[in-house]
Amino acid sequence: MITATPVSAEPTPHPEAKAVTNQLGMWTFLATEILFFGGLFVVYTLFRLTYPEIFRQGGQSMDFWLGTVNTAVLLTSSLFMALADRAVRANQRALLTRCLALTALLGLVFLGIKAYEYHGKFAEHLVPGPGFRGPPGSGPRLQIFYFLYFAMTGLHALHMLGGLAAVGWLWRLNAQGRLNSGRTEPVVIVGLYWHFVDCIWVFLYPLFYLAGR
Amino acid sequence: MKPAPSDSGSPPLALVFSSLLGLLALSAASSFLPPAPWKTAAGLAIAAAKTLLIALFFMRLKYRRGLIPIFAVAGLFWLGILGTLLMSDYLTRGRL
């Protein structure tokens, strides 16, 4: 008598192959993000080469110290995300919890400083549109600088919010005991995204906060 | 599959972080120098150095082999083409 041996329709992927596939997925997404932000960086370059004077004027209105402190805050958050990656690989769940908490806290500090800066720009009527009032001697072209400032830093801030949601998800997984040295991929994937968002800011800092100096 | 190199001999993350802060300090300090055309290029070069450190050690690209590094630079490659086309126009047509 011939008995049919049950055969799984899909072979179970090798864990290492699965990890590589997950990371390739995130890197593919990040490639689209590079091109998404890249379009704005190209627009910035074109306008800066065409109207260098508005970038000098606009850059001088930026708060250099807030931008510098925020860069340090974001770099520090990336350090804690890298430590979270190391903690999960070492199966140190308590350390992972602390690292995730500090990453999220620093992300919130960054957004708080950004919100304070935006509030100042709104109060000074430096938001492009009918109510825009630039400093004396500046023309309407100065709005181009502020449009790029709000578009690029605003898009970055939205990415930060996404990153914070993802870190919250990691926190929940860890609280449920679903992250360990045998299941590190969620931390690796979210970490790639968090560091990428950090890298975007690393370029925004000289382009806006150091432009007029 | 070629085994990925171990990160056991990697620099401590604290050293990478210190280097990042050092580069930030360099970038911030350069802004106190008198205005000069090279300062924007220097600021962007420092940003590129920071990104390289983050990519190699925080994103652990230094320890990845195979397709992952190729995917990691793919977006930069396309962006490089876009930037080259843009600059080829600006650098060759003269002032309008």
Contacts between the chains, C-beta under 8 A, distances in Angstrom:
chain1	res1	chain2	res2	distance
A	16	B	1	7.4
A	20	B	66	7.1
A	20	B	67	7.2
A	20	B	68	6.8
A	23	B	64	7.6
A	23	B	68	5.7
A	24	B	67	6.0
A	24	B	68	6.4
A	24	B	71	5.5
A	27	B	68	6.3
A	27	B	71	3.9
A	27	B	72	5.3
A	27	B	74	7.8
A	28	B	71	6.1
A	30	B	72	7.6
A	30	B	75	6.6
A	31	B	71	6.6
A	31	B	74	4.8
A	31	B	75	3.3
A	31	B	78	7.6
A	32	B	75	7.2
A	33	B	75	7.3
A	34	B	75	3.2
A	34	B	76	6.2
A	34	B	78	7.8
A	34	B	79	5.7
A	35	B	75	5.8
A	35	B	78	6.0
A	35	B	79	6.2
A	35	B	82	8.0
A	38	B	75	7.4
A	38	B	78	7.8
A	38	B	79	4.1
A	38	B	82	6.4
A	39	B	82	7.9
A	41	B	79	7.8
A	42	B	82	5.8
A	42	B	83	6.6
A	42	B	86	5.7
A	45	B	83	7.5
A	45	B	86	6.5
A	46	B	86	6.6
A	46	B	90	7.8
A	49	B	90	5.6
A	64	B	28	7.6
A	64	B	31	6.7
A	68	B	24	7.0
A	68	B	28	5.0
A	71	B	24	5.6
A	72	B	21	6.6
A	72	B	24	6.1
A	75	B	17	7.0
A	75	B	20	4.9
A	75	B	21	6.7
A	75	B	24	6.7
A	75	B	50	7.7
A	76	B	17	7.4
A	78	B	54	6.2
A	78	B	58	5.4
A	79	B	13	6.2
A	79	B	14	8.0
A	79	B	16	7.9
A	79	B	17	4.5
A	79	B	58	7.5
A	81	B	58	7.1
A	82	B	13	5.3
A	82	B	16	7.9
A	82	B	57	7.2
A	82	B	58	4.3
A	83	B	13	6.3
A	85	B	60	7.4
A	86	B	13	7.1
A	191	B	58	7.5
A	191	B	59	7.2
A	192	B	59	5.7
A	195	B	54	5.3
A	195	B	55	7.5
A	195	B	58	4.9
A	195	B	59	4.9
A	196	B	59	7.7
A	198	B	54	6.2
A	199	B	50	7.7
A	199	B	51	4.6
A	199	B	54	5.6
A	199	B	55	7.3
A	202	B	47	4.8
A	202	B	50	4.8
A	202	B	51	5.7
A	202	B	54	7.5
A	203	B	44	7.1
A	203	B	47	4.8
A	203	B	51	7.5
A	205	B	27	7.3
A	205	B	43	8.0
A	205	B	47	7.1
A	206	B	27	6.2
A	206	B	40	7.1
A	206	B	43	3.1
A	206	B	44	6.1
A	206	B	46	7.2
A	206	B	47	5.7
A	207	B	43	7.8
A	207	B	44	7.8
A	210	B	27	7.0
A	210	B	28	8.0
A	210	B	30	7.8
A	210	B	31	4.8
A	210	B	39	7.2
A	210	B	40	7.7
A	210	B	43	5.2
A	211	B	40	7.5
A	213	B	31	3.9
A	213	B	32	7.5
A	213	B	35	7.4
A	213	B	39	7.6
